[in-house]
Amino acid sequence: MPADLTSAIGANLPYLRRYARALTGSQTSGDSFAAATLEALLEDMSVLSAATSPKVALFRAFHLVWASAGAPVGDADSALAAKAQRHMAALTPNSREALLLSVIEGFPHDQIAEILQIGDAEAAELITIARTEMENSIAGRVMIIEDEAIIAMDIEDIVTEIGHSVTGIARTRDEAVALATRIRPDLILADIQLADNSSGIDAVNDILGQFDALPVIFITAFPERLLTGTRPEPAFLITKPFSEEQLRSAVSQAMFFASTETLAA
């Protein structure tokens, strides 16, 4: 494989791993399919020359591998995850994939169509279907850990608009732990860097020490620093600055899938 192409694939690999993890609900399963994708590319590079970009080629190759395996999800690591996986079985085929590719990974409709090997109009329709099916399936209590007031209020507005309630907003690690102790959330939305220089990762780990099976969404300006391959990693990761559609999708995904793994301190 040419050096420049190898570099391009390597630069996009953390994002493929993020996508694979969210899609399968398991770091182990997601990484396994990401590795299988690289192996497939080494054996047959024709998909690279046929794609419009190395990133599209990488994601398309992943889908060829994943689909050939029957599009499996990872083993459920909790009762919540098992319930969510049962819900997944009822989703319109390819709708969740299209939604993730659009609002989390930022692919336009024509590239989603190329990755999934469907028409542009079908890609757009699948995104709409997925959003409706997920937002209507599960509602719960969301806790926000964010030290910037305007961002926190925007998050709160978006979360409530899609049918969830907000337990409160915490600006520091101590505030977050205290809030979670008072009101147990069903989902945590956490910034990485907090007002007093404490860590949102530490806050989440403290909270998960009290409760089992809480899905978490992390927010950061540098996602590649967290997607290093070191276990465990976040199932859901939003890049700052984020769009309303990214947040809506991530909240619906996380609440729906209920993955509980988080980052080590």
C-alpha positions in Angstrom: 0.0 0.0 0.0 1.5 3.4 -1.0 2.8 5.5 1.9 0.4 8.4 1.4 -2.5 6.0 1.3 -1.3 4.2 4.4 -1.1 7.6 6.1 -4.6 8.5 5.1 -6.0 5.2 6.3 -4.2 5.6 9.6 -5.5 9.1 10.1 -9.1 7.9 9.7 -8.7 4.7 11.7 -9.7 6.3 15.1 -12.9 7.4 13.6 -13.7 4.0 12.1 -13.1 2.5 15.6 -15.4 5.1 17.1 -18.1 4.2 14.5 -17.6 0.4 14.9 -17.8 0.7 18.7 -21.0 2.7 18.6 -22.5 0.4 15.9 -21.7 -2.9 17.6 -22.1 -1.6 21.2 -18.8 -3.3 22.2 -15.2 -2.1 22.1 -14.0 -5.7 21.6 -16.4 -6.4 18.8 -15.8 -3.0 17.1 -12.0 -3.3 17.2 -12.2 -6.8 15.9 -14.2 -5.7 12.8 -11.9 -2.7 12.4 -8.9 -5.0 12.4 -10.6 -7.4 9.9 -11.2 -4.4 7.7 -7.5 -3.5 7.6 -6.7 -7.2 6.8 -9.3 -7.2 4.0 -7.8 -4.0 2.5 -4.3 -5.5 2.5 -5.6 -8.6 0.6 -7.7 -6.6 -1.9 -7.0 -2.9 -2.5 -9.6 -2.6 -5.3 -12.1 -1.0 -3.0 -9.6 1.9 -2.4 -9.4 2.8 -6.1 -13.2 2.5 -6.5 -14.0 4.9 -3.7 -14.2 8.7 -3.8 -11.8 9.1 -0.9 -9.6 7.0 1.4 -12.1 7.6 4.3 -15.0 6.5 2.3 -13.0 3.5 1.2 -12.2 2.6 4.7 -15.8 2.8 5.9 -17.1 0.9 2.8 -14.6 -1.9 3.4 -15.7 -2.1 7.0 -19.3 -2.5 5.9 -18.4 -5.2 3.5 -16.7 -7.1 6.3 -19.4 -6.4 8.8 -22.3 -7.3 6.5 -20.6 -10.5 5.4 -20.5 -11.5 9.1 -24.3 -10.9 9.4 -24.0 -7.4 10.9 -23.7 -8.7 14.5 -23.6 -6.6 17.7 -21.3 -7.2 20.6 -22.2 -9.4 23.6 -24.5 -7.6 26.0 -22.6 -6.6 29.2 -25.7 -5.7 31.2 -29.4 -6.2 31.3 -29.9 -2.7 29.8 -27.6 -3.5 26.9 -29.4 -6.8 26.3 -32.7 -4.9 26.3 -31.4 -2.4 23.8 -30.1 -5.1 21.5 -33.5 -6.6 21.4 -34.8 -3.2 20.4 -32.2 -3.0 17.7 -33.6 -6.1 16.1 -36.8 -4.2 15.3 -35.1 -1.2 13.6 -35.3 -0.7 9.9 -32.3 -2.4 8.2 -29.4 0.1 7.6 -31.2 3.0 9.3 -29.0 3.1 12.4 -25.8 2.8 10.2 -27.0 5.7 8.0 -27.7 7.9 11.0 -24.3 7.2 12.7 -22.5 7.9 9.4 -24.3 11.2 9.0 -24.5 12.9 12.3 -21.6 11.3 14.2 -19.0 10.8 11.4 -20.2 13.7 9.2 -20.6 11.9 5.9 -22.9 13.6 3.3 -25.8 11.6 1.9 -23.9 10.7 -1.3 -21.0 9.3 0.6 -23.3 7.4 2.9 -24.9 5.9 -0.1 -21.5 4.9 -1.4 -20.5 3.3 1.8 -23.7 1.4 2.2 -24.1 0.8 -1.6 -27.5 2.3 -1.8 -29.1 5.3 -3.5 -28.8 8.8 -2.2 -32.5 9.2 -1.7 -32.6 5.9 0.3 -29.7 7.1 2.5 -31.6 10.3 3.4 -34.8 8.4 4.1 -33.0 5.9 6.3 -31.6 8.7 8.5 -35.1 10.1 9.0 -36.5 6.7 9.9 -33.7 5.9 12.3 -34.1 9.2 14.2 -37.8 8.7 14.6 -37.5 5.1 15.7 -34.8 5.7 18.3 -36.3 8.9 19.7 -39.6 7.2 20.2 -38.3 4.1 21.8 -36.7 5.2 25.1 -37.0 8.3 27.3 -35.2 8.9 30.6 -33.3 11.2 33.0 -30.1 12.8 31.7 -27.4 14.4 33.8 -25.2 17.1 32.3 -21.6 17.7 33.3 -20.5 20.9 31.6 -18.8 24.0 33.0 -19.7 26.4 30.1 -23.2 27.8 31.0 -24.3 28.6 27.4 -23.3 25.1 26.2 -24.9 23.5 29.1 -28.2 25.3 28.4 -28.1 24.4 24.8 -27.6 20.7 25.7 -30.5 20.9 28.2 -32.8 22.4 25.5 -31.9 19.7 23.0 -32.2 16.9 25.5 -35.7 18.0 26.7 -36.9 18.6 23.1 -36.4 14.9 22.3 -38.4 13.8 25.3 -35.9 13.3 28.1 -35.7 15.1 31.4 -32.6 16.7 32.9 -31.7 15.9 36.5 -29.3 18.9 36.7 -26.1 20.5 35.5 -22.8 20.0 37.3 -19.7 22.2 36.7 -17.1 20.3 38.7 -16.3 16.7 39.6 -17.6 17.1 43.2 -20.8 18.7 42.0 -21.3 15.9 39.5 -20.9 13.2 42.1 -23.2 14.9 44.5 -25.9 15.4 41.8 -25.8 11.8 40.8 -26.1 10.7 44.4 -29.2 12.8 44.8 -30.9 11.8 41.6 -29.8 8.7 39.7 -29.6 9.5 36.0 -30.3 7.1 33.1 -27.6 8.8 31.0 -24.6 11.0 31.6 -23.4 13.7 29.2 -19.9 14.8 30.3 -17.4 17.3 29.1 -13.8 16.3 29.6 -12.3 19.5 31.1 -14.3 21.1 33.9 -14.3 24.5 35.6 -12.0 23.7 38.5 -9.5 21.8 36.2 -11.0 18.6 37.4 -11.8 15.8 34.9 -15.2 14.8 33.6 -13.7 11.3 33.1 -12.9 11.1 36.8 -16.3 12.4 37.7 -18.0 9.7 35.5 -15.8 7.0 37.0 -16.7 8.1 40.5 -20.4 8.0 39.6 -20.1 4.6 37.9 -18.5 3.4 41.2 -21.9 3.9 42.8 -24.2 2.7 40.0 -24.2 -0.1 37.5 -25.2 0.1 33.8 -25.2 3.9 33.1 -24.6 4.9 29.5 -22.2 7.8 29.0 -21.5 10.3 26.3 -18.2 12.2 26.4 -17.7 15.6 24.8 -14.2 16.7 23.7 -12.4 18.9 21.1 -9.8 16.1 20.6 -11.5 12.8 20.1 -8.4 11.1 18.6 -6.6 11.5 22.0 -9.3 9.3 23.6 -9.5 6.7 20.8 -6.1 5.3 21.3 -6.9 1.6 21.6 -6.3 1.5 25.3 -9.2 -0.2 27.1 -11.7 0.8 28.0 -12.8 3.5 25.7 -16.1 5.6 25.5 -18.8 4.1 23.4 -20.2 7.5 22.5 -17.9 10.5 21.8 -19.0 13.9 20.5 -16.4 16.3 19.0 -16.6 20.0 19.9 -18.0 22.0 18.4 -21.0 19.7 17.9 -24.2 20.2 16.1 -27.7 19.7 17.4 -28.1 16.7 15.1 -25.0 15.1 16.5 -26.2 15.5 20.1 -29.7 14.3 19.3 -28.3 11.2 17.6 -25.7 10.5 20.3 -28.3 10.8 23.1 -30.8 8.6 21.3 -28.0 6.1 20.5 -26.6 6.0 24.0 -30.0 5.8 25.7 -31.1 3.1 23.2 -27.9 1.0 23.4 -27.1 1.6 27.0 -23.4 0.8 26.9 -21.7 1.2 30.2 -18.0 1.1 29.5 -16.1 4.4 30.1 -12.6 5.7 30.1 -10.0 4.8 32.6 -8.6 7.8 34.6 
